[in-house]
Amino acid sequence: MTTPLTVTDSLIRMFDALMRAYPYVFHPATTLGLGLLVLLYYEWRRQSASRTALWRRLGVLLGSGSIAFSPTVVYMIVTGNGLRATTKGNVWQVDWLVGGGILLAMAALWTVWTRFGWGALFSNGLEAVTAAMVPYLLLSPFWNVSGHVIIAVVPLLYLTLVDATFWPLLAIPVVMVPNRIYLDAHTWPQALGAFVLGAALTLVVYRHRNGDGQDLTPERRFSGL
C-alpha cells in the first residue's frame, strides 16, 4: 500500500522540481536575451525614437542572436552529432561553443549599433558581456566556472546599474548560484567565482564607459534609424 505524501514531502518534491527546471527556464540564452531586450527597449524609450526604429533594432537583435548558435550548428554538421549529444555534459568544449557564439553575436550587434549610432547604453552593455566572456572561455578548460551564473549576472547587473528599478531581476543570478550547487553541476567556488567575476567586470565596464560623464544619446544624424 502506498504511503500518502505528507505536506513536507510534497513541498520537498515541488522544490526539487523547481530547482531542476530553473536552469532551463533561465537558460543563458534566455537571461542574456532578456537583458538585452529590456536594455534595447529602455534606451529606445529614452531617445523618443520612432516605432519603426524599434522594430529595426529588434530585427537586428534577433538576427545577431541567431549568430550565437552558429558554432554549435557547424560543430554538429562536422561531427554528425545531434543537439543532445553535442550539448550533453558539463565540459569545456560545450562552454566554448556557447561562449564563442555569444562573442560572435556581441561583435555583430556592436558593429551595427555603433555604425548607426543607436545608443551607447546598449553598445556598452555588449562590451560588458564581451568582457566577461573572454576570461570565462580562457578559464573554462582549467576551472569549471559556471556559465549559467556569469551569463545571468552580467546583463542583469548592467541593467540595474543603468536604472535601479531593475534590481528585482538580480534575483535570477542570485538564485542561480545555489541552484548550480543543488544540481551538483558546480562547486561553491565555481558558482560564487562566476558571480564575482561577472559582477566585477560589469562594474568595471559600466564605470569606465557610462560613468565618465560622456553623452550617451545617439548620434543626431542616425537618431531616426
Summary of the structure (lengths in Angstrom):
residues: 225
radius of gyration: 19.3
end to end distance: 68.8
largest distance: 76.1
contacts: 696
relative contact order: 0.14
helix: 78%
strand: 0%
